[in-house]
Amino acid sequence: MSQNADETRISPFEAIRHTSEDGAEFWSARELMVKLDYAKWQNFTVAINRAKEACETSGYAVSDHFTDVSNMIETGKGAKREVADFHLSRYACYLIVQNGDPEKPAIAAGQTYFAIRTREAELTEEALLQGMSDDQMRLYVRSRLTDYNKELAAAAYDAGVLTRQDFATFQDHGYRGLYAGESASDIHERKGLTNGQHILDHMGSDELAANIFRSSVTGQKLRNDPTITTSAEANKTHHDVGAAVREFIIEQGATPPEQLPTPDTSIRDLERREQKRIEAERQPSLFDDVDDAGAEG
């Protein structure tokens, strides 16, 4: 079993991620407890039990995500005793931080980290299952971002972002966090786009995925935090999440979004190309066959 331990470069939650001999990743509940600033195991098991209930309610087998284990710890003067622990999947960790003490700043950090990691894995798995080409992946991720932005708009409205201008300002706060201070118009200008061209239609899959993480996590935080009731609070939340996603990308050794290349082909052009491909592969109708036969006769 191996553990990533370079905490000066990576997230503290990434630093305690373990890998089993068969290549599966997991987290120790005891180690996660410390990172989430819980002092007592008894208190932390409250969040674990709530997470188990949420897992079961979602239709997943609890045993697939929460594995009972035991560890030996030193109690002083060389003595050891056995204590209960769990090996947790990424999804289990996500459920735990969602059900943890919201007063703890470490819980908020954990919510962002595991929400991003969970969404990242879902996108990758969906693409692999569907065997997409690069262009098809880009089309797919763009359509998913549209869905997430609709959900984000609804959550932002409930949080006090009421007008079209309010929402444009709200979106700019998210972009500024993710793009090191760049607004939507700054991104538009940097990409060399003309009036009427949308920045999201001129992003590659990786850049679109980064924006999905930003949109998805912000929507969750707005829905889960009843104290966010004004547009100013929603704007700050969006900026902070964008910045957290950016930090996560850099921690993982990936390229920040403003340094990613702008594709030569827009999403609109890809959609037209994909439609032509589908039409070309479509089987001819029986009536076409009859017409052809009649013409030859």
C-alpha positions, -999 to +999 in steps of 0.1 A: +000+000+000+013+035-008+004+070+003+010+104-012+028+124+014+041+156-002+017+179+016+036+210+006+024+206-030-009+188-028-042+190-009-042+176+026-070+153+016-049+141-014-020+136+009-038+109+030-052+090+000-040+054+000-038+029-028-044-008-022-024-036-038-051-040-065-049-003-074-080+009-057-079+042-038-092+046-003-090+069+027-087+060+064-116+074+085-092+079+114-069+100+092-098+119+076-111+127+111-079+146+119-079+165+086-115+175+093-106+189+127-125+163+148-110+156+182-131+126+192-139+094+172-173+093+188-183+126+174-169+118+139-189+085+138-221+107+139-211+121+105-201+086+093-234+071+102-253+100+085-231+094+054-240+057+054-277+065+055-273+089+026-254+062+007-281+037+012-308+062+003-290+069-029-293+033-039-256+023-033-244-006-012-229+008+020-203-021+020-189-009-013-179+024+001-174+019+039-152-011+048-149-020+085-112-024+095-092-022+127-059-007+135-033-010+162-023+022+179+002+031+206-014+042+239+018+051+258+049+033+271+049+010+241+015-005+248-009-010+219-046-015+215-070-022+186-093+006+174-121+006+149-116+023+115-131+024+080-116+023+046-136+049+027-141+053-010-140+088-025-178+088-026-179+079+011-156+108+019-178+131-001-209+120+019-191+124+052-180+160+045-215+168+033-228+155+067-201+170+088-201+199+112-206+230+090-190+252+116-156+237+109-136+254+082-119+221+074-154+207+064-159+234+038-124+226+024-133+189+023-166+196+006-149+214-022-121+188-026-143+157-027-170+173-048-144+182-074-128+147-073-161+129-074-173+150-104-140+145-122-142+107-118-179+107-130-170+126-162-141+103-169-161+072-163-190+084-184-167+092-213-149+058-211-182+039-210-195+057-241-162+053-260-162+088-273-138+104-297-121+137-287-146+157-306-175+137-291-161+141-256-159+179-261-195+180-273-207+159-244-189+179-218-202+212-233-238+198-231-232+187-195-219+222-186-252+237-200-271+214-177-250+224-147-252+261-155-290+258-155-289+243-121-265+269-109-287+297-122-317+283-102-295+280-070-282+315-075-317+329-079-327+313-046-296+328-030-305+363-040-291+366-076-323+379-091-317+400-123-300+392-156-273+418-147-269+402-112-263+368-128-237+382-152-219+397-123-222+365-104-208+345-133-179+369-136-170+363-100-167+325-107-146+331-138-123+355-119-117+329-092-110+301-118-090+322-143-067+342-120-087+374-122-101+372-158-137+381-164-158+366-191-150+396-214-113+392-206-114+355-216-134+364-248-107+390-257-078+367-249-092+339-271-096+364-300-133+359-304-157+381-323-191+395-312-216+367-310-191+340-303-195+324-268-164+316-248-178+281-238-180+271-275-143+278-279-130+257-250-115+222-251-126+193-230-102+200-201-112+237-199-149+228-201-145+202-173-129+228-151-159+250-155-182+221-148-164+216-115-168+253-107-205+253-116-213+220-099-196+228-066-209+263-064-244+251-070-241+226-042-227+251-017-255+276-025-281+249-020-266+235+012-258+268+030-289+286+041-269+316+053-262+327+017-291+350+011-277+380-008-261+384-043-229+397-026-226+365-005-234+343-036-208+362-056-181+356-029-190+319-028-187+316-066-153+333-066-140+312-037-151+280-054-135+291-087-103+298-068-105+264-050-110+246-083-080+265-098-058+256-068-069+219-071-059+219-108-025+233-101-019+210-071-025+180-093+002+192-118-024+201-144-026+232-166-047+262-153-075+270-177-062+303-191-031+285-203-050+258-222-051+262-260-082+274-277-095+248-302-094+256-339-130+243-343-159+257-324-186+237-307-211+249-333-189+236-361-185+203-343-223+200-339-228+205-376-200+180-384-215+154-360-249+159-376-235+152-411-217+121-398-249+108-383-269+115-415-242+098-436-243+066-415-281+064-415-294+035-435-313+043-467-350+039-465-370+012-483-386+038-505-351+049-517-344+013-527-376+011-547-369+044-565-334+033-574-347-001-587-374+016-607-350+041-623-327+013-634-356-006-649 
